[in-house]
Amino acid sequence: MKEIARIGGAPQRGPELSDVVALVAGGDQDAFATLYDAVAGPVYGLVLKVLRDPAQSEEVAQEVMVEVWRTATRFRPEQGSVMTWVMTMAHRRAVDRVRSEEAATAREQRNAFRERTPDYDQVSEEVAVRLDSEQVRRCLRGLSDLQRQAVTLAYYHGYTHQEVAATLSAPLGTVKTRLRDGLIRLRDCMGVSA
């Protein structure tokens, strides 16, 4: 491998980055330092464009370089250049960070909304149910005995129309008429529109 020599501050011809990555894949730390010097600046620049936060960009760029070290054996020169491979990793990491931050912000907003939303008022609900139940009982008392029996058996005890007819020893048609008339009177008493 040729060393990168600097004469007067200008870099001289050195090894190809694909050769450097091959050495990094073998665990060569000096080769990784060479690769780091070649790609760390562009990686940081790309990540900063996506994240727009210097501190997070430094962190993500560092994560990318660690990933390059760990996955150097996966680099395939026939699929593209080293710079393309590294910059693709950097872009993906930056986008993942943006998505992660957006998801965290959304979670925080949902939690804040839940904290502002008043809790379910169980006492008010129980009072409303009790008042509704009392009104139903009052309206049931206003039905004829036959209507009240048919409605009670069908809607409170879950009897079918045939079972109501058998229990009351009445024809099925009569039971259906009692139920219909009883429900109409209940609806009117409760003030429910049809």
ROVOZA-28100 format. One record per atom (N, C-alpha, C, O, CB): residue in three letters; z, y, x. Coordinates in steps of 0.02 Angstrom, whole numbers, plus 50000, padded with zeros to 5 digits. Atoms other than C-alpha are relative to their C-alpha. Glycine has a CB too. Layout:
alaZYX...
***
This chain:
met500004994150042met500005000050000met500005006150044met500375006550093met500605000049952lys500024993849962lys499575017150065lys500575004549977lys500725004949918lys499325003649992glu499484995250015glu500965029750073glu499695006549975glu499145008349996glu500455001350062ile500234993450020ile500775046249983ile500265004850053ile500865005750061ile500245002049927ala499814995349947ala500765058850122ala499865007149975ala499365008349942ala499624998750066arg500104993050020arg500975077350092arg499885004150064arg500295004250109arg500625002749959ile500174995749944ile500115088950212ile499925007049971ile499485008249930ile499364997650039gly500044993250026gly500415107250179gly500155000449925gly499915004949892gly499335003050014gly499814999950070gly501135102950008gly499494996749955gly499644995649896gly500115007049978ala500515003250042ala499525094749945ala500034992550009ala500054990150066ala499285002750017pro499975007349993pro499595076149906pro499354997350029pro498814999650012pro500164996749933gln500575003449971gln498445065150007gln499884993649961gln500324991449925gln500104998650075arg500195006150036arg497565049749940arg500544994750011arg500744993450068arg499314997450023gly499495005149997gly498835036349901gly499794993949960gly499194993149945gly500685002649974pro500165006050037pro498925020049807pro499795001649928pro500005006649900pro500594995250001glu500184999550071glu498145017849635glu500644998449960glu501044994149980glu499414995149981leu499405001150040leu499465018549498leu500044992849974leu500594990149965leu500015004849942ser499975007050024ser498955001249436ser500284995450054ser500634990650039ser499294997649980asp499715003949945asp499384994349609asp500755001250004asp501144996750018asp499665001850068val499294998249998val501045003649603val500374996349944val500924993749955val500105007749993val499685003450056val501444996249431val500074992550016val500574989549998val499605000949934ala499955007149981ala501074978849499ala500604998950046ala500954993950040ala499344997650035leu499425000649956leu502374981849635leu500655001149961leu501154997749974leu499955005150058val499414998850042val503594988849506val500174993749961val500754991949952val499895006149952ala499905006250037ala503344972949405ala500354994850042ala500714990550016ala499324997349975gly499665004649955gly503934963449558gly500705002350020gly501034999050060gly499594999050062gly499334997649986gly505524973849565gly500055004850058gly500605006250081gly500444994250013asp500024995449943asp505004985949703asp500265006949978asp499915010449941asp499295000550030gln499704993650019gln506155001049685gln499645005950031gln499595011249999gln500735000050020asp500374994549968asp505165011649808asp499365001449961asp499165007249953asp499844998350074ala500614999250040ala503595008549706ala500175003549934ala499795007749910ala499664993249986phe499804996750062phe504545013749550phe500125007550013phe499945011649970phe500644996849971ala499894992949984ala505065030049636ala499325003650004ala499265009249981ala500395000750067thr500674997149995thr503215033249674thr499715000949930thr499435006249914thr499544995650043leu500264999750069leu502735029349494leu500375005549961leu500075009349924leu500084993249964tyr499594995050034tyr504165040149430tyr499755007150017tyr499665011349973tyr500744999350019asp500244993549979asp503565054949533asp499335001749969asp499195007649955asp499955000350076ala500674998950027ala501805052749464ala499995001249925ala499575005049900ala499564994250017val500054999750073val502195051149279val500575003549965val500505005349906val499954993149974ala499424997150034ala503905058649242ala499865007049972ala500075008549916ala500605000450048gly500164993250024gly503255076549227gly499584999949936gly499765003049887gly499645003950054pro500415000350061pro501855072549104pro500374996749941pro500284998849883pro499364996150014val499615003350053val503035061049005val500465005249968val500485005749907val500404994050027tyr499554994950026tyr504315074948987tyr499625005249960tyr499845007249906tyr500405003450057gly500404995050035gly502965087448938gly499774997649931gly499805001449883gly499405001850042leu500225002850064leu502285076048801leu500584999449951leu500535001349893leu499664993250010val499415001050042val504005071848734val500265006849975val500465007449917val500554996250038leu499774993350019leu504495090248733leu499555003049946leu499795006449901leu500025004650060lys500464997550053lys502935094448630lys500174996949933lys500125000349882lys499274998550019val499855003450063val503455081648500val500705002049974val500785003549915val499964992450009leu499304998850022leu505345084748496leu500205007349997leu500615009249955leu500464996450046arg499834992849997arg505425103348540arg500735001450016arg500995006749999arg499825003349934asp499294999249980asp507185100848607asp500064997550071asp499994991550083asp500494996249951pro499995002149929pro507375100748797pro500514994550015pro500364989850053pro500155006050043ala499485005049985ala508995090648798ala499794993149975ala499844988250011ala500675002049969gln500235006450026gln508315077048684gln499394997550036gln499304991550047gln499865000549925ser500615001949964ser506665077348776ser500174996750067ser499854991850086ser499555006150011glu499785003149937glu507545073748941glu500254992949988glu500104988350026glu500545004350034glu499725006650016glu508475059348861glu499454995049983glu499464989450008glu500505000649941val500545004650020val506915051748782val499554998550060val499344992850069val499595003049942ala500425001149940ala505905054148943ala500344994950046ala500024990550075ala499885006650038gln499635004849959gln507275044849037gln499964993049970gln499874988150006gln500745002250006glu500065006550033glu507225030848907glu499314997050012glu499254990950022glu500135000749925val500685002449987val505345029648931val499954997250070val499664991950081val499485005649989met500055002349930met505525028049119met500384993450009met500174989150048met500275005450048val499645006449997val506825014349097val499584994549969val499564988849994val500695000549963glu500435004950032glu505635005548979glu499414998150045glu499214992350048glu499745002749932val500545001549952val504235007049108val500264995150053val499914990350070val499755006650035trp499715004549950trp505374998749237trp500094993049971trp499914988150004trp500695002750024arg499875006650030arg505854984749117arg499374996349979arg499354990249980arg500465000949940thr500595003350029thr504114981449048thr499395000350045thr498834999150022thr499845003149933ala500574999449954ala503024984049202ala499584993650002ala498984993950015ala500255001850070thr500385006349998thr502544965649195thr499514999449942thr499054995349944thr500484994049998arg500455000350058arg501694968749027arg499385004350007arg498925003949967arg500375002149938phe500584995649991phe500474981749095phe499384995950015phe499394991450058phe500135005150056arg500645003449991arg498674975849083arg499485005350018arg499285009249974arg499794995949936pro500484994849979pro497444986649185pro499344999749961pro499015004849953pro499864999350074glu500635000650038glu495974979749084glu500045003449932glu499535004649900glu499824992749992gln499914996950065gln496714987848928gln500065007750004gln500075011049952gln500614997249966gly499954992849992gly496845005448999gly500355001950064gly500594997650101gly500355003149941ser499684997549938ser497545016349136ser500764999849994ser501034999349939ser499755007150016val499274999749999val499355016949188val500245006249963val500725005849924val500265000150073met499794993850032met499475034949129met499954999349924met500395001649888met499575006050024thr500075001150072thr498815030048956thr500564995649974thr500854996949921thr499314997049984trp499485004850019trp500045015548947trp500685003649996trp501045002849946trp500044994250050val499354996549998val501535026448996val500035005449947val500545006249913val500125003050070met499994994650048met501035041148887met500024997349928met500315000549884met499385004450009thr499955003150066thr500805029548737thr500734998249986thr500974999449931thr499564993749996met499285001650008met502585023248764met500395006349986met500835006449942met500274996550064ala499634993750008ala503195041148779ala499905002849930ala500375005149898ala499795005150054his500154997350067his502325046648620his500364996049947his500664998849901his499245000149987arg499665004250049arg503005031748523arg500755001349998arg501055001849945arg499874992650014arg499284998749997arg504765034848584arg500185006749969arg500675007349933arg500244999950073ala499874993450027ala504665053248540ala499945000049924ala500365002849890ala499525005250030val500095000450072val504005049648366val500574996149968val500824998049915val499324996749982asp499435003850025asp505355036448341asp500625004349996asp501015003949949asp500134993850045arg499414995649999arg506665049348389arg499965005049942arg500465006349909arg500065003750067val500084995350056val505955061848264val500164996649934val500524999349892val499275002949999arg499875003750063arg505965048748126arg500744998449993arg501024999049938arg499594993549998ser499295001650001ser507725043648172ser500415006249981ser500885005849941ser500244997250068glu499654993850016glu508315061748166glu499895002049927glu500355004249893glu499775005750047glu500144998350070glu507445064547999glu500384995449953glu500644997749902glu499244999449986ala499625004750042ala508245048847927ala500745001850000ala501075001649948ala499904992750024ala499294998149996ala509955054447989ala500135006349959ala500645006849925ala500215001150074thr499934993950039thr509705071647913thr499974998549926thr500375001349887thr499455005050019ala500055001950071ala509165063947748ala500644996649976ala500894998049921ala499394995449988arg499375003350017arg510715052747749arg500565005149991arg500955004749944arg500194994850053glu499474994950004glu511835067647783glu499925004349937glu500425006049905glu499985004550063gln500114996150061gln511025077447642gln500194996149938gln500494998949891gln499265002249996arg499815004150057arg511245062947521arg500764999649994arg501045000149939arg499714992950005asn499275000350001asn513075061347571asn500305006649978asn500785006749940asn500274998050070ala499754993450020ala513345080047552ala499895001049925ala500325003849891ala499665005650040phe500134999350072phe512535079447380phe500504995849960phe500754998249909phe499284997749984arg499525004250035arg513655064947328arg500695003250000arg501065002749950arg500044993050033glu499344996849996glu515185074647386glu500045005949952glu500585007549926glu500155002250071arg500004994350046arg514655089647281arg499954997849927arg500165001549882arg499425004650016thr500095002450068thr514255079047128thr500694998149972thr501064994350003thr499524993949997pro499335001650027pro515785078247015pro500054992649984pro499574989449963pro500145004249936asp499885007150015asp516535061146995asp499934998849926asp500025003249884asp500704997950024tyr500055002150070tyr516255051746835tyr500685001049967tyr501194998749992tyr499774992549996asp499384998550035asp517545057746711asp500164994449951asp499934994649893asp499965006949964gln499855005950040gln518235041446644gln500425001849939gln500324999049885gln500374994850043val499574998250056val519545049646534val499585003149944val499665001349886val500565005050022ser500434996950051ser518245060446444ser499574994849966ser499484995049905ser499565005450031glu500435005350028glu517135045246421glu500414995749951glu500174994049897glu499704995650056glu499585004150044glu518575035046348glu500165003749935glu500185000649881glu500644998050036val499854996050060val519015049146228val499395000149955val499454999249894val500215007250019ala500614999850040ala517205050446172ala499884993349966ala499694993149907ala499395001850044val500095006650029val517095031646145val500504998949943val500324996249891val500084994450053arg499495000850051arg518725031846048arg499835004049937arg499915001649881arg500685002250027leu500194995850058leu518125046145937leu499414996949963leu499394996749902leu499825007150023asp500575003350032asp516465037145907asp500234993949961asp500004992649905asp499474998050053ser499755006050034ser517395021145864ser500365001849936ser500284998449885ser500474996050047glu499644997950060glu518505030345742glu499515002349946glu499615000949887glu500495005750016gln500504997950049gln516995038145659gln499644994049969gln499514993949909gln499495004850033val500325006150026val516155021045644val500474996649950val500254994449897val499824995250057arg499525003250046arg517745013845565arg500045003949934arg500055000949880arg500704999650032arg499974995850061arg517835028545443arg499374999049958arg499404998449897arg500085007450019cys500635000950036cys515995026345398cys499964993049970cys499694992149916cys499415001350045leu499995006850027leu516215007445377leu500424999649936leu500254996049890leu500274995050053arg499585000050060arg517615010845252arg499635003049940arg499815001649883arg500655004050013gly500394997050054gly516345020745151gly499474995449970gly499164997049920gly499675006350024leu500495004850026leu515225005445126leu500324995749945leu500934995349940leu499744995450057ser499745004850050ser515384993344980ser500274994050038ser500104992850096ser499444997949948asp499725005949968asp516364977545018asp499464995350025asp499504992750081asp500474996349952leu500545004649982leu514774967045021leu499605002650060leu499424998850105leu499534998849941gln500374997149944gln513874979045139gln500424999750064gln500174997850117gln499815007449985arg499555000049942arg515394980445255arg500064993050029arg500044992250090arg500705002649980gln499955006949975gln515574961345266gln499364997950037gln499394994950090gln500134995249941ala500635002049969ala513724958945305ala499905003550068ala499715000350117ala499415001749954val500084996249938val513684972845437val500504997550053val500314996650111val500115007549987thr499495002349953thr515314966845517thr499824993250030thr499874992250090thr500694999549966leu500185006649975leu514734948745529leu499385000450046leu499374997150098leu499854995349942ala500624999849961ala513004953345595ala500095003950066ala499855001750118ala499455003149959tyr500004995749941tyr513434967345718tyr500644999650042tyr500635001350101tyr499915007049978tyr499395000649961tyr515234964245770tyr500134992850022tyr500434991650074tyr500595002549961his499885007149983his515254945145768his499364996750025his499394991050049his500264996349940gly500635002649972gly513424942545817gly499674994649958gly499284990749985gly500134997450067tyr500315005150043tyr512944931645669tyr499275001749987tyr499095007549984tyr500394999349933thr500694999050022thr511114929145627thr500005001349925thr500515000349892thr499554993750018his500044998750073his510514933945454his500144993749960his500474993949909his499305002949981gln499885006450034gln510514915545404gln500754998250001gln501024995949951gln499594994350032glu499285001549996glu512314913445466glu500415004649955glu500905002449924glu500245000650073val499664995450045val512864928945371val499924997549928val500404997449889val499725007350007ala500135002450069ala512034922045213ala500424993849985ala500704993349931ala499254998349991ala499615006050011ala512904905145236ala500745001749994ala501094998949952ala499894994950057thr499294998150001thr514604913245270thr500185003549934thr500725002449907thr500175004650060leu499864996250061leu514484924745119leu499764996349937leu499844998849881leu499675006850003ser500285003950056ser513674911245009ser499535004449958ser499585004649896ser500574997149956ala500474995650034ala512274923444967ala499304998350023ala499214995750078ala500175007550013pro500695001249980pro510384921944969pro499825004550060pro500085010050068pro499525001349941leu500204996449939leu509554927545132leu499725006949982leu499875011850016leu499474995950039gly500294993650020gly508574941345043gly500545005049981gly500495010949999gly499534999149942thr499454995650020thr510174948544969thr500375002550062thr500555008450066thr500494996349953val499654998049938val511014948545142val499595005250037val499875010150062val500134993850045lys500434995249965lys509524957545219lys500025006849965lys500035012049998lys499284997450004thr499964993850038thr509584970545080thr500675003550013thr500695009550022thr499904998849925arg499344997149988arg511464973045104arg500035003150070arg500295008650080arg500554994649993leu499994997449931leu511234975045292leu499605006550005leu499835011450035leu499724994750048arg500434994149996arg509794987445272arg500345005949967arg500385011349996arg499324998649967asp499674994650037asp510714997845141asp500635002350037asp500775008350040asp500164997849928gly499384998349963gly512344997145241gly499845004050063gly500195008850078gly500394993750018leu500184996349939leu511485002845401leu499745007049984leu499875011750022leu499484996150040ile500244993450020ile510625017145310ile500595004549984ile500615010350005ile499524999549938arg499414996050017arg512295023045241arg500415001750063arg500675007250069arg500454996349949leu499654998649937leu513105021345414leu499645005550039leu499965010250064leu500054993550044arg500384995049964arg511705031345493arg500115007049970arg500225011850006arg499254998249999asp499904993650033asp511885045145364asp500715002650011asp500815008650023asp499864999349925cys499304998049990cys513785045345382cys500115002450072cys500495007150083cys500474994249984met499914998349929met513665046145573met499605006250019met499715009150073met499804994150044gly500414994149985gly512385060245564gly499454998650050gly499235003050086gly500445005650027val500545002049954val511085050545662val499355000649963val499284998249907val500104992750027ser500664999450032ser509275055145625ser499604993750013ser499674990650065ser499625006250025ala500405006149996ala508055040945594ala499455000650050ala499074995850060ala499724998149933
***
